[in-house]
Amino acid sequence: MKISTMALIALLALGVSGCSKNTIPDPDASATAADGGADASTGGYGADGTSGGEFVDDDLLGPDGEMGMVIYFDFDQSELRPEYTDLLARHATHLANNPGTSARLEGHADERGSREYNIGLGERRSQTVRRMLLIQGASANQISTVSFGEERPAAVGSDEEAYSLNRRVEIKYTQ
């Protein structure tokens, strides 16, 4: 038994000593590559002075030039408000015209109600938006849904303003 204990200690010592030889690369050495590091840039901006950002397709913009990515709901409701019909039609057209694009619908609820109830309510809301997108031409394989319930509030507070901002479905495009 004493020999096995000594062997285990020796193996551990070898393992620890092998780990201590790691070196951290010198950041200045990588900047002096064969080309002198002339192509390196740390500014985060493109050649035109703007950052990359997300491309916004014109068919998602409304008449006022705004792009709506959030659908709001009434208290304890999963029925779509009439004012979102045109917005969802634009999203459905965008998805139908771009079969390689997909969207994740994230359902949310305010803090009132149990955690389980709010997860279900967020799911019903995201499914309502999904059905509307499918009816208007999007493909089922382009749309996924998830419910966060009350776990990811857009606004913190216990007043009607915060509650109304948290009762929503967010449309997130993925590729």
C-alpha positions in Angstrom: 0.0 0.0 0.0 2.9 2.3 0.7 4.3 1.8 -2.8 1.0 2.7 -4.5 0.8 5.9 -2.4 4.3 6.8 -3.3 3.6 6.1 -7.0 0.5 8.3 -6.9 2.4 11.2 -5.2 5.2 10.9 -7.9 2.6 11.0 -10.7 1.0 14.1 -9.2 4.3 15.8 -8.8 5.2 15.1 -12.5 1.8 16.5 -13.6 2.2 19.7 -11.6 5.7 20.2 -12.7 4.6 19.8 -16.3 2.0 22.5 -15.9 4.4 25.1 -14.6 6.3 25.4 -17.8 3.5 27.2 -19.7 4.6 30.5 -21.0 2.5 33.5 -22.0 3.2 34.8 -25.5 4.7 38.2 -25.7 2.0 40.6 -27.3 4.7 42.7 -28.9 6.2 39.7 -30.6 2.9 39.0 -32.5 2.7 42.5 -33.7 6.1 42.3 -35.3 5.2 39.5 -37.8 7.0 39.1 -41.2 5.0 42.1 -42.6 5.9 44.3 -39.7 2.4 44.1 -38.3 1.3 46.9 -40.7 -2.1 45.3 -41.3 -3.0 45.1 -37.6 -5.9 47.2 -36.5 -7.4 47.6 -33.0 -9.8 50.4 -33.8 -12.8 48.1 -34.5 -13.9 50.3 -37.4 -14.0 49.5 -41.1 -12.2 51.4 -43.8 -15.1 53.8 -44.1 -14.9 54.7 -40.4 -18.0 52.9 -39.4 -18.3 49.7 -37.3 -19.7 46.5 -38.9 -23.1 46.4 -37.2 -26.2 44.4 -38.3 -27.6 44.9 -41.8 -31.2 46.0 -41.9 -33.1 45.1 -44.9 -35.4 47.8 -46.3 -38.5 45.5 -46.4 -38.4 45.4 -42.5 -38.7 49.2 -42.2 -42.1 50.7 -41.8 -43.4 53.8 -43.4 -41.7 56.0 -40.7 -38.3 54.3 -41.3 -38.5 52.4 -38.0 -37.9 48.7 -37.7 -40.0 47.0 -35.1 -38.4 43.9 -33.5 -40.7 43.8 -30.4 -44.4 42.9 -30.2 -46.2 44.0 -27.1 -49.2 42.3 -25.4 -51.9 43.3 -23.0 -52.0 42.0 -19.4 -52.4 38.2 -19.2 -53.1 38.0 -23.0 -51.5 36.2 -25.9 -53.7 37.7 -28.6 -52.0 39.9 -31.1 -52.8 43.6 -31.1 -54.1 44.9 -34.5 -51.3 47.5 -34.8 -48.7 44.7 -35.3 -50.3 43.1 -38.3 -48.3 45.2 -40.9 -45.0 44.8 -38.9 -45.4 41.0 -38.9 -46.3 41.0 -42.6 -43.0 42.7 -43.3 -41.1 40.2 -41.2 -42.9 37.3 -42.9 -42.1 38.7 -46.3 -38.5 39.1 -45.3 -38.3 35.5 -44.2 -40.1 34.2 -47.3 -37.8 36.1 -49.6 -34.7 35.0 -47.7 -34.9 31.2 -47.1 -31.5 31.1 -45.5 -32.5 33.5 -42.8 -34.2 32.3 -39.6 -35.8 34.0 -36.6 -36.0 33.2 -32.9 -39.1 34.4 -31.2 -38.5 35.1 -27.5 -41.6 35.3 -25.4 -41.6 37.3 -22.1 -44.1 38.2 -19.4 -44.2 40.7 -16.5 -43.5 39.6 -12.9 -47.1 39.1 -11.9 -48.1 35.4 -11.7 -46.1 32.3 -10.8 -42.9 31.5 -12.6 -44.5 28.5 -14.3 -47.5 30.5 -15.4 -45.3 33.2 -16.9 -43.2 30.6 -18.8 -46.4 29.3 -20.3 -47.7 32.8 -21.1 -44.4 33.7 -22.9 -44.7 30.5 -24.9 -48.3 31.2 -25.9 -47.2 34.8 -27.0 -44.3 33.5 -29.1 -46.5 30.8 -30.7 -49.1 33.5 -31.6 -46.4 35.5 -33.4 -45.1 32.3 -35.0 -48.6 31.4 -36.4 -49.0 34.9 -37.9 -45.6 34.7 -39.6 -46.4 31.2 -41.0 -49.8 32.3 -42.3 -48.2 35.2 -44.1 -45.5 33.2 -45.9 -42.6 32.3 -43.6 -41.5 28.7 -43.5 -41.8 26.6 -40.3 -38.1 25.6 -40.4 -37.1 29.3 -40.3 -38.8 30.1 -37.0 -38.0 28.8 -33.5 -39.6 29.9 -30.2 -38.4 30.1 -26.6 -40.1 31.5 -23.5 -38.2 33.3 -20.8 -41.3 34.2 -18.8 -40.4 36.9 -16.3 -36.7 36.0 -16.2 -35.4 38.6 -18.6 -37.3 41.9 -18.0 -36.8 44.8 -20.4 -37.7 47.2 -17.6 -37.2 46.8 -13.8 -40.0 48.0 -11.7 -43.4 47.2 -10.3 -45.5 49.8 -12.0 -47.7 49.6 -15.2 -45.0 51.2 -17.4 -42.5 48.5 -16.5 -45.1 45.7 -16.7 -46.2 46.9 -20.2 -42.6 46.8 -21.5 -42.0 43.3 -20.2 -45.1 41.8 -21.9 -43.5 41.1 -25.2 -42.1 38.9 -27.9 -38.7 39.9 -29.3 -37.8 38.9 -32.9 -34.1 37.9 -33.2 -32.7 37.1 -36.6 -30.1 34.4 -36.7 -28.1 32.9 -39.6 
